[in-house]
Amino acid sequence: MNYKTDIKYRKAVLKKLLNTIIIHENEIIKALYDDFKKPAFEAVLTETNYVITELKDTIKNIHKWAKPKMVLPSILNFPSIDYIYNDPYGKVLIIAPWNYPFQLALCPLVAAIAAGNQVVLKPSELTPHTSAIIAKIIAKTFAINHVEVIEGGIEVSQSLLKQRWDYIFFTGSVPVGKIVAKAAAENLTPVTLELGGKNPCILDETTNLKLAAKRIVWGKFINAGQTCIAPDYLIVHYDIKTEFIDFLKKEITLAYGKKPEESPDFARIINSRNWTRLVNMIEPEKVIFGGQTNESKQYISPTLIEEANLDSNIMKEEIFGPLLPILTYKSQAELHTIITRYEKPLSLYVFTKNNSFAEKIIQDYSFGGGCVNDTVIHFSNKRLPFGGVGHSGIGAYHGKMSFDTFTHKKAIVKKAYWLDLPMRYAPYKDKLATIRKLLKWI
Ligand code: NAD
C-alpha cells in the first residue's frame, strides 16, 4: 500500500474507519458518558454522527479533491499546461483537546488521511475512556506506520513536539497554542491552531427575546458550557435587560428542569481543577439564577451572573463552563469598549431584527466566525471555514477545507518543446521596449 500516491487505498481505509466507528458507536457514547456524563443525544449530535458525516463526505469526494487541478496558463509561459498538485505534507501530528474529545481528534485525522499523510494522534488525557476507544479503533483500522495513537498527558505532548513534523494540527487553549507555535517554529513546521477566547453575544433592543433566550441557553449550556464557540458573555441593550433575563431563566428551567443536577441532559465539569477554577469565578452577590455547585460530582448548575465590572475574575479569561455573565450597553461606544477589551474571539453572535446593525457588527470586528440570531450552529455547515483569527487561532477547516489544510498545493507548469520564444533569454540588448509593451498588453 502507498497512502501517499494511491487514492483508492486512502478511500478504502477511510471506508474501513467508517465501518469500525459505526460498529463501536455505542462504546464511544459510553466512553463520553464515563468521562464527563455527556448526554447520549449530545454525543451522537456533536461527536459520532459529526465524524460519520464528515467521513462519508470525504469518501464521496476524495477523488475529486485529490486529483491535480488544471488552471489557466499564463500567456508569458506559452505554450504550457499548468496544474496544482495536491501533495501530502508527510508526517502530521494532531493534538486534541478533551471537550469534544472524539470529534476534535477524528475530524482532523480523517482529513489528514484523505490528503495522503502519515499521522500521529495524541488525544486528551482528561478524557481517558474516549482516548482508549480512539486508540482501539485506530489500531483496528490502520497499519501502525500509517496512523498511530499515542496516549498520554502533557509530557507525552511535549516530547512529541520536540520531534520534527511536516505539519502540526493543534486544538486547545491559547497558552498551549503558543507552546505549540514555538515548537513548530524551530523547524518552520506549518501549523493549524484551533484555539479559544471570550466570545461575545450581543442583543439589541429589537431582538426576539424568547427565541434569542432559547438559542442562547442551548448554545451556552450544551456540554455544560465547555464549548470553544459557546457564547462566553452577553452584552444586552439596557432597555431589554430585565425582560430578557426572565426569558433566560424560563428557558433554562424548560431545558434542564428545576434541578439541573438531576437532568440527564446536562454534562459535568471535566475535572476538579476546572471545577475549582469556575467556582472561584462566582461572586455570590452577582448571581441572579443558579449558582449551585457540588464538588464531589463536579457539578455546577447553569448560572446567570449580573456583571458590570470588566476587571472581575469571570471577565478576565475564557470561562469554559456553565456561567453566563450578563453585561449591558446603552450606546454603540459602550458596546465597542467591551468588545475591543478582549483579543479577537473565535466566535461572535448578534441577535437583532435590524439588519444594518448586524452588518455593522460583522464588518467592524475581527473574529473567527459566528451567527446572526443564533449561536454555535455555524460549526455545522461543512461549506463554512471553521477557525479563529489572531489569538483565537491560525487556519480553518471542515469539509474540503480540511483536505486542503493537510495538502501542500504544488504548482507545476508543464512546458512544451515545440515552441521556444527567445524574448526572455539574455542578452537583453534591444528587448526592453518590446517586453514593456508585451507586459502592458498582458
Ligand atoms: P489544552 O490546551 O489544555 O490541551 C489540549 C492538548 O494539549 C491536550 O492534548 C493536552 O495534553 C496538550 N497539552 C496541555 N498542556 C500542554 C503543554 N504544556 N505542552 C504541550 N501540550 C500540552 O486544552 P483543553 O483544556 O484540552 O481544551 C480546552 C481549550 O481548547 C479551550 O480554551 C477551548 O476554547 C479550546 N478549544 C478550541 C477548539 C477550536 O476548535 N477552536 C475546540 C475545542 C476546544
Residues whose N, C-alpha, C, O or C-beta is under 5 A from the ligand:
A	BS01	NAD	I95 A96 P97 W98 N99 K122 P123 S124 E125 G152 G153 I154 S157 Q158 T171 G172 S173 V174 V176 I179 E194 L195 G196 G197 C228 S392
